[in-house]
């Protein structure tokens, strides 16, 4: 991305020297032409033909994988309703940047990798290098913004929930792309060293390298490390607090029994033990099993505790946020491993060019190439990490790849239900009409618990 990659190929003609000719002129002319042709072919590439083919195939597979993976992320968020959340807008922005890296940057990087001479012109070179900086920087800054968003979700859940709107996410995405543009366009306006003919690389001028590497990598990396450390501390405190509360909660919480009322609406009152009893419910004081109640066509009743109503959702939400934080940590680790060596090299090479001059060529070209493609590999790994560690993305990926997009939202809801309540509970609930519990107040200020999916008159009410 940032270090220049100048391949030095020795001139075979000068190495071989002037050939000695002991035979006729036609033979001499043919030999010189062959040497000249061989020299031009050698200058066009620093690799053998078979190695060119192998490198091209490997890098092409990376490009195709990057396109498919990031396209799946964008499609999944577009068709799955439960993924259409404000936070996932940042993930779509990240996937878009990585997708454009694979489409607009990597193919020309393969060309520049194989061929030692850039024959596409200065205009294409400037466009390619600017897009390289723009899109790679946008990918990095999107990761930084996602970590900041996760930090506020974990540390200020109530306050930030009201502010976490699509508009605010749009502003954050706009900041990412504007900052990336400000880093990528200075070389177009002259902040670059003069390139030699048939060469194309990003400006290695020391001032620009410091400006670009600080804005595109070192500052975002510092923010991500600080933010993720704070997230880890807050998550650890929350986990310890929950563990202490579970140990200290010795008393059994009060229980409620909610049953499906008969057709004739009647009044229900809370009993001393905390149960809701309806006058029209068929109940038994003895230990009648659930199977016997079903055989008698009596009304099924559910037993649940106060702890299982609202706090259960909070616990599921906390667990969900922890999984998202773990995924973010893995993404940040891969990001650091992929880009840190390259950006260290970028600064070192710019300093060496400044000290020793433009002819400095102590760093082998293959090292520069390997580290450059290691950075590009980060765009390939991001969707792979989401597919591996995030169930909300993994299931849509499978459905999309198997061309089962129709009804994907229904299957996602079913899977979510099974994950929360278990497969047995889902099977039992599928055998009975859906029921809903709703709390409202009448004109006398009494609390009414409505049970069922119909109107209070048809399903019954319970007074509390």
Secondary structure as a PSIPRED ss2 file (coil, helix, strand):
# PSIPRED VFORMAT (PSIPRED V4.0)

   1 X C   1.000  0.000  0.000
   2 X C   1.000  0.000  0.000
   3 X C   1.000  0.000  0.000
   4 X C   1.000  0.000  0.000
   5 X C   1.000  0.000  0.000
   6 X C   1.000  0.000  0.000
   7 X C   1.000  0.000  0.000
   8 X C   1.000  0.000  0.000
   9 X C   1.000  0.000  0.000
  10 X C   1.000  0.000  0.000
  11 X C   1.000  0.000  0.000
  12 X H   0.000  1.000  0.000
  13 X H   0.000  1.000  0.000
  14 X H   0.000  1.000  0.000
  15 X H   0.000  1.000  0.000
  16 X H   0.000  1.000  0.000
  17 X C   1.000  0.000  0.000
  18 X C   1.000  0.000  0.000
  19 X C   1.000  0.000  0.000
  20 X C   1.000  0.000  0.000
  21 X C   1.000  0.000  0.000
  22 X C   1.000  0.000  0.000
  23 X C   1.000  0.000  0.000
  24 X C   1.000  0.000  0.000
  25 X H   0.000  1.000  0.000
  26 X H   0.000  1.000  0.000
  27 X H   0.000  1.000  0.000
  28 X H   0.000  1.000  0.000
  29 X H   0.000  1.000  0.000
  30 X H   0.000  1.000  0.000
  31 X H   0.000  1.000  0.000
  32 X H   0.000  1.000  0.000
  33 X H   0.000  1.000  0.000
  34 X H   0.000  1.000  0.000
  35 X H   0.000  1.000  0.000
  36 X H   0.000  1.000  0.000
  37 X H   0.000  1.000  0.000
  38 X H   0.000  1.000  0.000
  39 X H   0.000  1.000  0.000
  40 X H   0.000  1.000  0.000
  41 X H   0.000  1.000  0.000
  42 X H   0.000  1.000  0.000
  43 X H   0.000  1.000  0.000
  44 X H   0.000  1.000  0.000
  45 X E   0.000  0.000  1.000
  46 X C   1.000  0.000  0.000
  47 X C   1.000  0.000  0.000
  48 X C   1.000  0.000  0.000
  49 X H   0.000  1.000  0.000
  50 X H   0.000  1.000  0.000
  51 X H   0.000  1.000  0.000
  52 X H   0.000  1.000  0.000
  53 X H   0.000  1.000  0.000
  54 X H   0.000  1.000  0.000
  55 X H   0.000  1.000  0.000
  56 X H   0.000  1.000  0.000
  57 X H   0.000  1.000  0.000
  58 X H   0.000  1.000  0.000
  59 X H   0.000  1.000  0.000
  60 X H   0.000  1.000  0.000
  61 X H   0.000  1.000  0.000
  62 X H   0.000  1.000  0.000
  63 X H   0.000  1.000  0.000
  64 X H   0.000  1.000  0.000
  65 X H   0.000  1.000  0.000
  66 X H   0.000  1.000  0.000
  67 X H   0.000  1.000  0.000
  68 X H   0.000  1.000  0.000
  69 X H   0.000  1.000  0.000
  70 X H   0.000  1.000  0.000
  71 X H   0.000  1.000  0.000
  72 X H   0.000  1.000  0.000
  73 X H   0.000  1.000  0.000
  74 X H   0.000  1.000  0.000
  75 X H   0.000  1.000  0.000
  76 X H   0.000  1.000  0.000
  77 X H   0.000  1.000  0.000
  78 X H   0.000  1.000  0.000
  79 X H   0.000  1.000  0.000
  80 X C   1.000  0.000  0.000
  81 X H   0.000  1.000  0.000
  82 X H   0.000  1.000  0.000
  83 X H   0.000  1.000  0.000
  84 X C   1.000  0.000  0.000
  85 X C   1.000  0.000  0.000
  86 X H   0.000  1.000  0.000
  87 X H   0.000  1.000  0.000
  88 X H   0.000  1.000  0.000
  89 X H   0.000  1.000  0.000
  90 X H   0.000  1.000  0.000
  91 X H   0.000  1.000  0.000
  92 X H   0.000  1.000  0.000
  93 X H   0.000  1.000  0.000
  94 X H   0.000  1.000  0.000
  95 X H   0.000  1.000  0.000
  96 X H   0.000  1.000  0.000
  97 X H   0.000  1.000  0.000
  98 X H   0.000  1.000  0.000
  99 X H   0.000  1.000  0.000
 100 X H   0.000  1.000  0.000
 101 X H   0.000  1.000  0.000
 102 X H   0.000  1.000  0.000
 103 X H   0.000  1.000  0.000
 104 X H   0.000  1.000  0.000
 105 X H   0.000  1.000  0.000
 106 X H   0.000  1.000  0.000
 107 X H   0.000  1.000  0.000
 108 X H   0.000  1.000  0.000
 109 X H   0.000  1.000  0.000
 110 X H   0.000  1.000  0.000
 111 X H   0.000  1.000  0.000
 112 X H   0.000  1.000  0.000
 113 X H   0.000  1.000  0.000
 114 X H   0.000  1.000  0.000
 115 X E   0.000  0.000  1.000
 116 X C   1.000  0.000  0.000
 117 X C   1.000  0.000  0.000
 118 X C   1.000  0.000  0.000
 119 X C   1.000  0.000  0.000
 120 X C   1.000  0.000  0.000
 121 X C   1.000  0.000  0.000
 122 X H   0.000  1.000  0.000
 123 X H   0.000  1.000  0.000
 124 X H   0.000  1.000  0.000
 125 X H   0.000  1.000  0.000
 126 X H   0.000  1.000  0.000
 127 X H   0.000  1.000  0.000
 128 X H   0.000  1.000  0.000
 129 X H   0.000  1.000  0.000
 130 X H   0.000  1.000  0.000
 131 X H   0.000  1.000  0.000
 132 X H   0.000  1.000  0.000
 133 X H   0.000  1.000  0.000
 134 X H   0.000  1.000  0.000
 135 X H   0.000  1.000  0.000
 136 X H   0.000  1.000  0.000
 137 X H   0.000  1.000  0.000
 138 X H   0.000  1.000  0.000
 139 X H   0.000  1.000  0.000
 140 X H   0.000  1.000  0.000
 141 X H   0.000  1.000  0.000
 142 X H   0.000  1.000  0.000
 143 X H   0.000  1.000  0.000
 144 X H   0.000  1.000  0.000
 145 X H   0.000  1.000  0.000
 146 X H   0.000  1.000  0.000
 147 X H   0.000  1.000  0.000
 148 X H   0.000  1.000  0.000
 149 X H   0.000  1.000  0.000
 150 X H   0.000  1.000  0.000
 151 X H   0.000  1.000  0.000
 152 X H   0.000  1.000  0.000
 153 X H   0.000  1.000  0.000
 154 X H   0.000  1.000  0.000
 155 X H   0.000  1.000  0.000
 156 X C   1.000  0.000  0.000
 157 X H   0.000  1.000  0.000
 158 X H   0.000  1.000  0.000
 159 X H   0.000  1.000  0.000
 160 X H   0.000  1.000  0.000
 161 X H   0.000  1.000  0.000
 162 X H   0.000  1.000  0.000
 163 X H   0.000  1.000  0.000
 164 X C   1.000  0.000  0.000
 165 X C   1.000  0.000  0.000
 166 X H   0.000  1.000  0.000
 167 X H   0.000  1.000  0.000
 168 X H   0.000  1.000  0.000
 169 X H   0.000  1.000  0.000
 170 X H   0.000  1.000  0.000
 171 X H   0.000  1.000  0.000
 172 X H   0.000  1.000  0.000
 173 X H   0.000  1.000  0.000
 174 X H   0.000  1.000  0.000
 175 X H   0.000  1.000  0.000
 176 X H   0.000  1.000  0.000
 177 X H   0.000  1.000  0.000
 178 X H   0.000  1.000  0.000
 179 X H   0.000  1.000  0.000
 180 X H   0.000  1.000  0.000
 181 X H   0.000  1.000  0.000
 182 X H   0.000  1.000  0.000
 183 X H   0.000  1.000  0.000
 184 X H   0.000  1.000  0.000
 185 X C   1.000  0.000  0.000
 186 X H   0.000  1.000  0.000
 187 X H   0.000  1.000  0.000
 188 X H   0.000  1.000  0.000
 189 X H   0.000  1.000  0.000
 190 X C   1.000  0.000  0.000
 191 X C   1.000  0.000  0.000
 192 X C   1.000  0.000  0.000
 193 X C   1.000  0.000  0.000
 194 X C   1.000  0.000  0.000
 195 X C   1.000  0.000  0.000
 196 X C   1.000  0.000  0.000
 197 X C   1.000  0.000  0.000
 198 X C   1.000  0.000  0.000
 199 X C   1.000  0.000  0.000
 200 X C   1.000  0.000  0.000
 201 X C   1.000  0.000  0.000
 202 X C   1.000  0.000  0.000
 203 X C   1.000  0.000  0.000
 204 X C   1.000  0.000  0.000
 205 X C   1.000  0.000  0.000
 206 X H   0.000  1.000  0.000
 207 X H   0.000  1.000  0.000
 208 X H   0.000  1.000  0.000
 209 X H   0.000  1.000  0.000
 210 X H   0.000  1.000  0.000
 211 X H   0.000  1.000  0.000
 212 X H   0.000  1.000  0.000
 213 X H   0.000  1.000  0.000
 214 X H   0.000  1.000  0.000
 215 X H   0.000  1.000  0.000
 216 X H   0.000  1.000  0.000
 217 X H   0.000  1.000  0.000
 218 X H   0.000  1.000  0.000
 219 X H   0.000  1.000  0.000
 220 X H   0.000  1.000  0.000
 221 X H   0.000  1.000  0.000
 222 X H   0.000  1.000  0.000
 223 X H   0.000  1.000  0.000
 224 X H   0.000  1.000  0.000
 225 X H   0.000  1.000  0.000
 226 X H   0.000  1.000  0.000
 227 X H   0.000  1.000  0.000
 228 X H   0.000  1.000  0.000
 229 X H   0.000  1.000  0.000
 230 X H   0.000  1.000  0.000
 231 X H   0.000  1.000  0.000
 232 X H   0.000  1.000  0.000
 233 X H   0.000  1.000  0.000
 234 X H   0.000  1.000  0.000
 235 X H   0.000  1.000  0.000
 236 X H   0.000  1.000  0.000
 237 X H   0.000  1.000  0.000
 238 X H   0.000  1.000  0.000
 239 X H   0.000  1.000  0.000
 240 X H   0.000  1.000  0.000
 241 X H   0.000  1.000  0.000
 242 X H   0.000  1.000  0.000
 243 X H   0.000  1.000  0.000
 244 X H   0.000  1.000  0.000
 245 X H   0.000  1.000  0.000
 246 X H   0.000  1.000  0.000
 247 X H   0.000  1.000  0.000
 248 X H   0.000  1.000  0.000
 249 X C   1.000  0.000  0.000
 250 X C   1.000  0.000  0.000
 251 X C   1.000  0.000  0.000
 252 X C   1.000  0.000  0.000
 253 X C   1.000  0.000  0.000
 254 X C   1.000  0.000  0.000
 255 X E   0.000  0.000  1.000
 256 X E   0.000  0.000  1.000
 257 X E   0.000  0.000  1.000
 258 X E   0.000  0.000  1.000
 259 X E   0.000  0.000  1.000
 260 X C   1.000  0.000  0.000
 261 X C   1.000  0.000  0.000
 262 X C   1.000  0.000  0.000
 263 X C   1.000  0.000  0.000
 264 X C   1.000  0.000  0.000
 265 X C   1.000  0.000  0.000
 266 X C   1.000  0.000  0.000
 267 X C   1.000  0.000  0.000
 268 X E   0.000  0.000  1.000
 269 X E   0.000  0.000  1.000
 270 X E   0.000  0.000  1.000
 271 X C   1.000  0.000  0.000
 272 X C   1.000  0.000  0.000
 273 X C   1.000  0.000  0.000
 274 X C   1.000  0.000  0.000
 275 X C   1.000  0.000  0.000
 276 X E   0.000  0.000  1.000
 277 X E   0.000  0.000  1.000
 278 X E   0.000  0.000  1.000
 279 X C   1.000  0.000  0.000
 280 X C   1.000  0.000  0.000
 281 X C   1.000  0.000  0.000
 282 X C   1.000  0.000  0.000
 283 X C   1.000  0.000  0.000
 284 X C   1.000  0.000  0.000
 285 X C   1.000  0.000  0.000
 286 X C   1.000  0.000  0.000
 287 X C   1.000  0.000  0.000
 288 X C   1.000  0.000  0.000
 289 X C   1.000  0.000  0.000
 290 X H   0.000  1.000  0.000
 291 X H   0.000  1.000  0.000
 292 X H   0.000  1.000  0.000
 293 X H   0.000  1.000  0.000
 294 X H   0.000  1.000  0.000
 295 X H   0.000  1.000  0.000
 296 X C   1.000  0.000  0.000
 297 X C   1.000  0.000  0.000
 298 X C   1.000  0.000  0.000
 299 X C   1.000  0.000  0.000
 300 X C   1.000  0.000  0.000
 301 X E   0.000  0.000  1.000
 302 X E   0.000  0.000  1.000
 303 X E   0.000  0.000  1.000
 304 X E   0.000  0.000  1.000
 305 X E   0.000  0.000  1.000
 306 X H   0.000  1.000  0.000
 307 X H   0.000  1.000  0.000
 308 X H   0.000  1.000  0.000
 309 X C   1.000  0.000  0.000
 310 X H   0.000  1.000  0.000
 311 X H   0.000  1.000  0.000
 312 X H   0.000  1.000  0.000
 313 X H   0.000  1.000  0.000
 314 X H   0.000  1.000  0.000
 315 X H   0.000  1.000  0.000
 316 X H   0.000  1.000  0.000
 317 X H   0.000  1.000  0.000
 318 X H   0.000  1.000  0.000
 319 X H   0.000  1.000  0.000
 320 X H   0.000  1.000  0.000
 321 X H   0.000  1.000  0.000
 322 X H   0.000  1.000  0.000
 323 X H   0.000  1.000  0.000
 324 X H   0.000  1.000  0.000
 325 X H   0.000  1.000  0.000
 326 X H   0.000  1.000  0.000
 327 X H   0.000  1.000  0.000
 328 X H   0.000  1.000  0.000
 329 X H   0.000  1.000  0.000
 330 X H   0.000  1.000  0.000
 331 X H   0.000  1.000  0.000
 332 X H   0.000  1.000  0.000
 333 X H   0.000  1.000  0.000
 334 X H   0.000  1.000  0.000
 335 X H   0.000  1.000  0.000
 336 X H   0.000  1.000  0.000
 337 X H   0.000  1.000  0.000
 338 X H   0.000  1.000  0.000
 339 X H   0.000  1.000  0.000
 340 X H   0.000  1.000  0.000
 341 X H   0.000  1.000  0.000
 342 X H   0.000  1.000  0.000
 343 X H   0.000  1.000  0.000
 344 X H   0.000  1.000  0.000
 345 X H   0.000  1.000  0.000
 346 X H   0.000  1.000  0.000
 347 X H   0.000  1.000  0.000
 348 X H   0.000  1.000  0.000
 349 X H   0.000  1.000  0.000
 350 X H   0.000  1.000  0.000
 351 X H   0.000  1.000  0.000
 352 X H   0.000  1.000  0.000
 353 X H   0.000  1.000  0.000
 354 X H   0.000  1.000  0.000
 355 X H   0.000  1.000  0.000
 356 X H   0.000  1.000  0.000
 357 X C   1.000  0.000  0.000
 358 X C   1.000  0.000  0.000
 359 X C   1.000  0.000  0.000
 360 X C   1.000  0.000  0.000
 361 X C   1.000  0.000  0.000
 362 X C   1.000  0.000  0.000
 363 X C   1.000  0.000  0.000
 364 X C   1.000  0.000  0.000
 365 X H   0.000  1.000  0.000
 366 X H   0.000  1.000  0.000
 367 X H   0.000  1.000  0.000
 368 X H   0.000  1.000  0.000
 369 X H   0.000  1.000  0.000
 370 X H   0.000  1.000  0.000
 371 X H   0.000  1.000  0.000
 372 X H   0.000  1.000  0.000
 373 X H   0.000  1.000  0.000
 374 X H   0.000  1.000  0.000
 375 X H   0.000  1.000  0.000
 376 X H   0.000  1.000  0.000
 377 X H   0.000  1.000  0.000
 378 X H   0.000  1.000  0.000
 379 X H   0.000  1.000  0.000
 380 X H   0.000  1.000  0.000
 381 X H   0.000  1.000  0.000
 382 X H   0.000  1.000  0.000
 383 X H   0.000  1.000  0.000
 384 X H   0.000  1.000  0.000
 385 X H   0.000  1.000  0.000
 386 X H   0.000  1.000  0.000
 387 X H   0.000  1.000  0.000
 388 X H   0.000  1.000  0.000
 389 X H   0.000  1.000  0.000
 390 X C   1.000  0.000  0.000
 391 X H   0.000  1.000  0.000
 392 X H   0.000  1.000  0.000
 393 X H   0.000  1.000  0.000
 394 X H   0.000  1.000  0.000
 395 X H   0.000  1.000  0.000
 396 X H   0.000  1.000  0.000
 397 X H   0.000  1.000  0.000
 398 X H   0.000  1.000  0.000
 399 X H   0.000  1.000  0.000
 400 X H   0.000  1.000  0.000
 401 X H   0.000  1.000  0.000
 402 X C   1.000  0.000  0.000
 403 X C   1.000  0.000  0.000
 404 X C   1.000  0.000  0.000
 405 X C   1.000  0.000  0.000
 406 X C   1.000  0.000  0.000
 407 X C   1.000  0.000  0.000
 408 X H   0.000  1.000  0.000
 409 X H   0.000  1.000  0.000
 410 X H   0.000  1.000  0.000
 411 X H   0.000  1.000  0.000
 412 X H   0.000  1.000  0.000
 413 X H   0.000  1.000  0.000
 414 X H   0.000  1.000  0.000
 415 X H   0.000  1.000  0.000
 416 X H   0.000  1.000  0.000
 417 X H   0.000  1.000  0.000
 418 X H   0.000  1.000  0.000
 419 X H   0.000  1.000  0.000
 420 X H   0.000  1.000  0.000
 421 X H   0.000  1.000  0.000
 422 X C   1.000  0.000  0.000
 423 X H   0.000  1.000  0.000
 424 X H   0.000  1.000  0.000
 425 X H   0.000  1.000  0.000
 426 X H   0.000  1.000  0.000
 427 X H   0.000  1.000  0.000
 428 X H   0.000  1.000  0.000
 429 X H   0.000  1.000  0.000
 430 X H   0.000  1.000  0.000
 431 X C   1.000  0.000  0.000
 432 X C   1.000  0.000  0.000
 433 X C   1.000  0.000  0.000
 434 X C   1.000  0.000  0.000
 435 X C   1.000  0.000  0.000
 436 X C   1.000  0.000  0.000
 437 X E   0.000  0.000  1.000
 438 X E   0.000  0.000  1.000
 439 X E   0.000  0.000  1.000
 440 X E   0.000  0.000  1.000
 441 X E   0.000  0.000  1.000
 442 X C   1.000  0.000  0.000
 443 X C   1.000  0.000  0.000
 444 X C   1.000  0.000  0.000
 445 X C   1.000  0.000  0.000
 446 X C   1.000  0.000  0.000
 447 X E   0.000  0.000  1.000
 448 X E   0.000  0.000  1.000
 449 X E   0.000  0.000  1.000
 450 X E   0.000  0.000  1.000
 451 X E   0.000  0.000  1.000
 452 X C   1.000  0.000  0.000
 453 X C   1.000  0.000  0.000
 454 X C   1.000  0.000  0.000
 455 X C   1.000  0.000  0.000
 456 X H   0.000  1.000  0.000
 457 X H   0.000  1.000  0.000
 458 X H   0.000  1.000  0.000
 459 X H   0.000  1.000  0.000
 460 X C   1.000  0.000  0.000
 461 X E   0.000  0.000  1.000
 462 X E   0.000  0.000  1.000
 463 X E   0.000  0.000  1.000
 464 X C   1.000  0.000  0.000
